[in-house]
């Protein structure tokens, strides 16, 4: 077994696994499962938000009924 495996000296084994295994889900996957939207609808929302000024996006994000 290699003792010099990096600065953290931590090797993943069957007993040593991270607490949150796997990748984080993509935002579209979360929106699709929660709200049943299509990819085209998701892209429209993202494009709309990209075009807004920063203060408008902050107003939307601070509302209580904003889902994400």
Residue frames as a rotation matrix with the C-alpha (Angstrom) as fourth column:
UNK 1
0.586 0.810 0.000 0.00
0.810 -0.586 0.000 0.00
0.000 0.000 -1.000 0.00
UNK 2
-0.190 -0.643 0.742 1.32
0.608 -0.670 -0.425 3.45
0.771 0.371 0.518 -0.90
UNK 3
0.010 0.126 -0.992 1.87
0.961 -0.274 -0.025 5.54
-0.275 -0.953 -0.124 2.24
UNK 4
-0.701 -0.325 -0.635 2.62
0.175 -0.941 0.290 8.70
-0.692 0.092 0.716 0.24
UNK 5
-0.329 0.682 0.654 -0.78
0.943 0.272 0.191 9.41
-0.047 0.679 -0.732 -1.33
UNK 6
0.036 0.305 0.952 -0.87
0.472 -0.844 0.253 13.18
0.881 0.441 -0.174 -1.11
UNK 7
-0.706 -0.391 0.591 -0.99
-0.200 -0.690 -0.696 15.99
0.680 -0.609 0.409 1.37
UNK 8
0.093 0.838 0.537 -4.24
-0.894 -0.168 0.417 14.78
0.439 -0.518 0.734 2.96
UNK 9
-0.866 -0.500 0.004 -3.08
-0.466 0.805 -0.367 11.21
0.180 -0.319 -0.930 3.61
UNK 10
-0.229 0.881 0.413 -6.61
-0.478 0.267 -0.837 9.98
-0.848 -0.389 0.360 3.06
UNK 11
-0.919 -0.081 -0.386 -7.48
-0.380 0.442 0.812 7.17
0.105 0.893 -0.437 0.69
UNK 12
0.024 0.998 0.053 -11.04
-0.999 0.026 -0.025 6.13
-0.026 -0.052 0.998 -0.16
UNK 13
-0.967 -0.207 -0.146 -11.82
-0.205 0.978 -0.028 2.55
0.148 0.003 -0.989 0.80
UNK 14
-0.284 0.912 -0.297 -15.02
0.341 0.385 0.857 0.62
0.896 0.142 -0.421 1.47
UNK 15
0.070 0.273 -0.960 -14.84
0.997 0.024 0.079 1.86
0.045 -0.962 -0.270 5.08
UNK 16
-0.414 -0.320 -0.852 -13.69
0.418 -0.898 0.134 5.42
-0.809 -0.301 0.506 4.31
UNK 17
-0.294 0.425 0.856 -16.29
0.916 -0.130 0.379 7.10
0.272 0.896 -0.351 2.11
UNK 18
-0.960 -0.034 0.277 -17.30
-0.007 -0.990 -0.143 10.80
0.279 -0.139 0.950 1.91
UNK 19
-0.651 0.753 -0.093 -20.52
0.135 -0.005 -0.991 11.88
-0.747 -0.658 -0.098 3.62
UNK 20
0.395 0.773 -0.496 -22.10
-0.398 -0.343 -0.851 13.27
-0.828 0.534 0.173 0.41
UNK 21
-0.466 -0.590 0.659 -21.31
0.267 0.617 0.741 10.73
-0.843 0.521 -0.130 -2.26
UNK 22
0.008 0.432 0.902 -21.86
0.974 0.199 -0.104 11.48
-0.225 0.880 -0.419 -5.94
UNK 23
-0.843 -0.277 0.461 -22.36
0.445 -0.840 0.309 14.63
0.302 0.466 0.832 -7.95
UNK 24
-0.585 0.678 -0.444 -24.77
-0.008 -0.553 -0.833 17.38
-0.811 -0.484 0.330 -7.13
UNK 25
0.013 0.644 0.765 -27.87
0.889 0.342 -0.303 17.31
-0.457 0.684 -0.569 -9.36
UNK 26
-0.843 -0.263 0.470 -28.09
0.495 -0.723 0.483 19.89
0.213 0.639 0.739 -12.14
UNK 27
-0.784 0.558 -0.272 -30.53
-0.281 -0.709 -0.646 22.77
-0.554 -0.430 0.713 -11.73
UNK 28
-0.419 0.655 -0.629 -32.58
-0.832 0.001 0.555 21.55
0.364 0.756 0.544 -14.68
UNK 29
-0.579 0.173 -0.797 -32.95
0.190 0.979 0.075 18.11
0.793 -0.108 -0.600 -13.07
UNK 30
-0.864 0.259 -0.432 -34.20
0.413 -0.127 -0.902 19.70
-0.289 -0.957 0.002 -9.85
UNK 31
-0.622 0.642 -0.449 -36.66
-0.638 -0.748 -0.186 21.94
-0.455 0.171 0.874 -11.74
UNK 32
-0.499 0.414 -0.761 -37.88
-0.585 0.488 0.648 19.05
0.640 0.768 -0.001 -13.91
UNK 33
-0.665 0.213 -0.716 -38.60
0.494 0.844 -0.208 16.81
0.560 -0.492 -0.666 -10.92
UNK 34
-0.776 0.317 -0.545 -40.17
0.423 -0.380 -0.823 19.57
-0.468 -0.869 0.161 -8.80
UNK 35
-0.303 0.639 -0.707 -42.16
-0.371 -0.763 -0.530 21.53
-0.878 0.102 0.468 -11.38
UNK 36
0.116 0.376 0.919 -42.42
0.577 0.728 -0.370 19.29
-0.809 0.573 -0.132 -14.43
UNK 37
0.578 0.053 -0.814 -40.97
-0.466 -0.798 -0.382 21.82
-0.670 0.600 -0.437 -16.88
UNK 38
0.869 -0.288 0.402 -39.36
0.492 0.583 -0.647 21.01
-0.049 0.760 0.648 -20.21
UNK 39
-0.088 -0.991 -0.106 -35.81
0.886 -0.126 0.446 21.85
-0.455 -0.055 0.889 -21.22
UNK 40
-0.342 0.014 0.940 -37.06
0.704 -0.659 0.265 24.58
0.623 0.752 0.216 -23.57
UNK 41
0.721 0.652 0.236 -39.02
0.285 -0.589 0.756 26.24
0.632 -0.478 -0.610 -20.76
UNK 42
0.640 -0.569 -0.517 -35.99
0.633 0.008 0.774 26.04
-0.436 -0.823 0.365 -18.49
UNK 43
-0.379 -0.820 0.429 -33.78
0.920 -0.285 0.267 27.64
-0.097 0.496 0.863 -21.16
UNK 44
0.087 0.504 0.859 -36.31
0.520 -0.759 0.392 30.47
0.850 0.413 -0.328 -21.65
UNK 45
0.939 0.273 -0.208 -36.27
0.302 -0.370 0.879 31.25
0.162 -0.888 -0.430 -17.92
UNK 46
0.258 -0.930 -0.262 -32.47
0.773 0.036 0.633 31.19
-0.579 -0.366 0.728 -17.77
UNK 47
-0.425 -0.399 0.812 -32.17
0.852 -0.479 0.211 33.46
0.305 0.782 0.543 -20.81
UNK 48
0.497 0.682 0.536 -34.70
0.378 -0.726 0.574 35.87
0.781 -0.083 -0.619 -19.32
UNK 49
0.895 -0.170 -0.413 -32.79
0.382 -0.189 0.905 36.03
-0.232 -0.967 -0.104 -16.03
UNK 50
-0.084 -0.983 0.165 -29.48
0.938 -0.022 0.346 36.60
-0.336 0.183 0.924 -17.84
UNK 51
-0.276 0.016 0.961 -30.92
0.702 -0.680 0.213 39.69
0.656 0.733 0.177 -19.52
UNK 52
0.775 0.631 -0.022 -32.19
0.454 -0.533 0.714 41.32
0.438 -0.564 -0.700 -16.33
UNK 53
0.094 -0.720 0.687 -30.17
-0.444 -0.648 -0.619 43.92
0.891 -0.247 -0.380 -14.43
UNK 54
-0.666 -0.496 -0.558 -28.59
0.215 0.588 -0.780 42.76
0.715 -0.639 -0.285 -11.16
UNK 55
-0.886 0.348 0.307 -31.02
-0.445 -0.445 -0.777 44.70
-0.134 -0.825 0.549 -8.94
UNK 56
0.066 0.941 -0.332 -34.03
-0.960 0.151 0.236 43.10
0.272 0.304 0.913 -10.67
UNK 57
-0.021 -0.151 -0.988 -32.58
-0.081 0.986 -0.148 39.61
0.996 0.077 -0.033 -10.13
UNK 58
-0.933 -0.350 -0.089 -32.03
0.079 0.043 -0.996 40.44
0.352 -0.936 -0.012 -6.44
UNK 59
-0.490 0.834 0.251 -35.67
-0.866 -0.433 -0.252 41.56
-0.101 -0.341 0.935 -6.11
UNK 60
0.306 0.598 -0.741 -36.86
-0.681 0.681 0.269 38.28
0.665 0.422 0.616 -7.63
UNK 61
-0.308 -0.536 -0.786 -34.55
0.138 0.792 -0.595 36.21
0.941 -0.292 -0.170 -5.42
UNK 62
-0.969 -0.118 0.215 -35.70
-0.172 -0.299 -0.939 37.96
0.175 -0.947 0.269 -2.22
UNK 63
-0.120 0.992 0.044 -39.39
-0.898 -0.127 0.421 37.21
0.423 0.010 0.906 -2.80
UNK 64
-0.351 0.040 0.936 -40.83
-0.717 0.631 -0.296 34.48
-0.602 -0.775 -0.193 -0.62
UNK 65
0.617 0.698 0.364 -42.61
-0.287 0.630 -0.722 32.75
-0.733 0.341 0.589 -3.51
UNK 66
0.317 -0.597 -0.737 -39.44
-0.914 0.014 -0.405 32.32
0.252 0.802 -0.541 -5.61
UNK 67
0.969 0.244 -0.045 -38.87
-0.223 0.936 0.274 28.54
0.109 -0.255 0.961 -5.68
UNK 68
0.549 -0.828 -0.118 -35.11
0.799 0.561 -0.217 28.34
0.246 0.025 0.969 -6.29
